[in-house]
Amino acid sequence: MKIKLRPYDTARYLDSEEMIQLYLEEALEIGDPAFIAQALGTVARARGMSKVAKDSGLSRESLYKALGPNGNPEFATVMRVIDSLGLQLTISTRNVSRKRVRSRVSA
């Protein structure tokens, strides 16, 4: 009996809103823009790239390109995808000292 193997695909495991949220939160914590874009692409594939393309007003091809491993999407594209996924970006403060924040602002 042969064992059939297939490549690992994170999109197969993003089967709930909670899993999607946790995955994107982790991507944002890592902070690598390329990884964040690719994570959005993974979520889009999990939800159905055709539906995300339709809801965002972008073509499937452009989404695959922008949100793929070598993609570099414009911020407007990222926001359209986030909106089409029914998500929103929020801002919160990190646990950093005021002195560190001031030095960043004055730089």
C-alpha positions as CSV (number, residue, x, y, z in Angstrom):
1,M,0.0,0.0,0.0
2,K,1.4,3.4,-1.0
3,I,1.1,6.3,1.3
4,K,0.0,9.5,-0.5
5,L,1.7,12.6,0.7
6,R,0.9,16.2,-0.1
7,P,2.7,19.4,0.7
8,Y,1.8,21.1,4.0
9,D,-0.7,24.0,3.4
10,T,-1.6,26.2,6.3
11,A,-4.8,27.3,4.6
12,R,-6.3,23.8,5.2
13,Y,-6.1,24.4,8.9
14,L,-7.6,27.9,9.0
15,D,-11.1,26.5,9.4
16,S,-12.6,28.9,11.9
17,E,-12.7,32.6,12.6
18,E,-10.7,32.1,15.7
19,M,-7.9,30.2,13.9
20,I,-7.7,32.9,11.2
21,Q,-7.5,35.7,13.9
22,L,-4.8,33.9,15.8
23,Y,-2.8,33.2,12.6
24,L,-2.9,36.9,11.5
25,E,-2.2,38.1,15.0
26,E,0.9,35.9,15.1
27,A,2.0,37.2,11.6
28,L,1.7,40.8,12.8
29,E,3.7,40.0,16.0
30,I,6.5,38.6,13.9
31,G,6.5,41.9,12.1
32,D,7.9,40.8,8.7
33,P,5.9,42.7,6.0
34,A,6.5,39.9,3.4
35,F,5.2,37.3,5.9
36,I,2.2,39.4,6.8
37,A,1.3,39.7,3.1
38,Q,1.8,36.0,2.6
39,A,-0.4,35.3,5.7
40,L,-3.2,37.4,4.2
41,G,-2.8,35.3,1.0
42,T,-3.1,32.1,3.0
43,V,-6.2,33.4,4.7
44,A,-7.6,34.4,1.3
45,R,-7.0,30.9,0.0
46,A,-8.7,29.4,3.1
47,R,-11.7,31.5,2.5
48,G,-11.7,31.1,-1.3
49,M,-9.5,33.3,-3.5
50,S,-12.3,33.8,-6.1
51,K,-14.7,35.1,-3.4
52,V,-12.0,37.4,-1.9
53,A,-11.1,38.7,-5.4
54,K,-14.8,39.4,-6.1
55,D,-15.4,41.1,-2.8
56,S,-12.2,43.2,-3.0
57,G,-12.7,44.2,-6.6
58,L,-9.3,42.7,-7.5
59,S,-8.4,39.9,-9.9
60,R,-7.5,36.5,-8.6
61,E,-4.2,36.7,-10.5
62,S,-3.2,40.0,-9.0
63,L,-4.1,38.7,-5.5
64,Y,-2.0,35.6,-5.9
65,K,0.9,37.7,-7.1
66,A,0.6,40.4,-4.5
67,L,0.0,38.0,-1.6
68,G,2.4,35.3,-2.6
69,P,5.9,34.6,-1.3
70,N,7.5,37.2,-3.5
71,G,4.7,39.7,-3.4
72,N,4.9,43.3,-2.3
73,P,1.3,44.6,-2.2
74,E,0.4,48.2,-2.0
75,F,-1.2,49.2,1.3
76,A,-4.5,49.9,-0.5
77,T,-4.5,46.3,-1.7
78,V,-3.8,45.0,1.8
79,M,-6.7,47.1,3.1
80,R,-9.1,45.9,0.4
81,V,-8.2,42.3,1.2
82,I,-8.7,42.9,4.9
83,D,-12.0,44.5,4.3
84,S,-13.2,41.7,1.9
85,L,-12.2,39.1,4.6
86,G,-14.5,40.9,7.1
87,L,-11.6,42.0,9.2
88,Q,-10.3,45.3,10.5
89,L,-6.9,46.6,11.6
90,T,-6.7,48.0,15.1
91,I,-3.9,49.8,16.9
92,S,-2.8,49.2,20.5
93,T,0.2,50.1,22.5
94,R,3.0,47.7,23.2
95,N,4.5,47.4,26.6
96,V,7.4,49.9,26.1
97,S,8.7,52.6,28.4
98,R,7.8,56.2,27.7
99,K,11.4,57.1,27.4
100,R,11.8,54.6,24.6
101,V,8.7,56.0,22.8
102,R,10.0,59.6,23.2
103,S,13.3,58.7,21.7
104,R,11.6,57.2,18.7
105,V,9.4,60.2,18.2
106,S,12.3,62.7,18.3
107,A,14.4,60.7,15.9
